[in-house]
């Protein structure tokens, strides 16, 4: 379905993607004196990269590493063809002055905008908009302008019309700078991967700064959000805070600057086929084998960037509560935490990593019996190892305070081999789709989270499998191809002057135990076959004893 949709739409139109972080990172290897490339990290790259399985987009990104800058210097203002493992891109790097990039990335994007959109400010004390913030804001403007210039050049590179898809909070001012530069028609969409707070919280930014963000987004044809709540918040924000904007809540549109922008919902997802292929690789199998030795009779797993909004410390405290309330779990349950270092140049993040270590250290000292260490932390970037851990958990704890979507919840549901239970925060965008089959918790509620962990660990095998099956199917039905498909469908509608619908997930209800029992009976030969295939693919490991 997506193949034909992409083909139809892109037969006479070029796809240009722009994001701060590109799909690959280049590093200069001093020893071999060669450029090495690896997949960029983070949720945005994970999700958007999947697009290149269906199209060969031009991808405009900041040169973030020494290797990127070296490559960009060898190809000034040119696109670089890149292909690996079935992914193909035409890369175009934007090189900024180091001090300008530092302000744009390290002072405005993270922390100012990220903190704002994740409700991470401590209002009586922060943020403080100072002269330095104003100076950094000018850098944010100029990097966005440079992005817009590079995109405009790519739009003009040949005669075909272009579809420009912008991503995330680093590029809020790009569409506004791009529109007047376009010499030919182009549709512009901007997908916002993170939450969009209501007008009250945007009030922490001075009017001129926030208005320039809203105005620029209103230069797009479509502004895409992860959930209906965030899209509603955007409409509200424009109605309350963008002078002269006409908001139609029914139609989900904002009219500003002589243009209509459609606010639509496209819950992002994962590349299910790509992930399942990786999950069967030798590398993941080897990690799985090693990790099995770290598991307990019961294993709780979490996988996050080291990021305060992911709420890692409260997750440990909930686990501590579990060990306190139910001593029978001691020496039997292991908590494996896979943490990817992130933004360590920002003080808050450095401090947060320390807090995590102190908290885990305290719990380990309190409960460890010499043989058994309740929490084991794996710090580092190792995606295959993270995928192996997803296959093994009995319980996956995803408890962010607030999160645009959270791909780990979807990846876990897809790859897990033990019908593990998902404990999911209501603050994660993923809860809209997966909440029905997960144990949903309020992220600040340590007791509630501890009780959910207990319920998950005690759940009958039948109930576990009923829930796990629903989660697997739900993600498979709405995978990354559908995320793209819904957007392309809307663009087609716009091109013929019709109204774009957004993704209507038609969220299904989880079947009752009786319904799922008869469904299992009716489809058991198929199920047995797919289970056998999975076991065969899993190789010579012994099946879990639980
Ligand atoms: C933002 C929004 C939204 C895990 N370990 C490694 C690694 N991972 C992968 C995970 C997952 C991705 O990184 C993280 O994605 P999340 O969605 O969980 O979180 P953010 O990075 O905050 O992503 C989020 C997302 O954008 C997409 O729109 O869902 O709400 O905050 O795929 O499995 N990746 C690498 N090394 C690891 O060790 N490279």
Boltz pocket constraint, residues with backbone or C-beta under 6 A from the ligand:
constraints:
  - pocket:
      binder: B
      contacts: [[A, 39], [A, 40], [A, 41], [A, 42], [A, 43], [A, 44], [A, 46], [A, 47], [A, 193], [A, 194], [A, 268], [A, 303], [A, 304], [A, 305], [A, 338], [A, 340], [A, 380], [A, 381], [A, 382], [A, 383], [A, 386], [A, 403], [A, 404], [A, 405], [A, 406], [A, 407], [A, 408], [A, 409], [A, 411]]
      max_distance: 6.0
